[in-house]
Amino acid sequence: MTAEQRHNYIEVAAFYVAQRRGFAPGNPVDDWAMAELEVDRLIASGHFSK
């Protein structure tokens, strides 16, 4: 997976983090960090392997 692909997955995941809280005011940096952890967990578990 390229760095660009990883970034795109994190970007989409961060959107869903915000969506889960109903887009209520929050901290986008926290959303990004949560998304990054989730994407990295999925990568480590082989979810994105071919």
C-alpha positions, 0 to 999 in steps of 0.5 A, a space after each residue: 500500500 502506498 502512502 497516498 492510499 493509506 492517506 485516502 483510507 484515513 481520510 474516508 475513515 475520519 469522515 465516518 468518525 465524524 458521521 458517527 457522532 452526528 457531525 456535532 462540533 468536535 476536534 478534527 485532529 482527534 477524528 483523524 487520529 482515531 481514523 489513523 489508528 483504525 486504518 493501521 489496525 486493519 493494515 496490520 491485520 492483513 485486511 488490505 492484503 492482496 
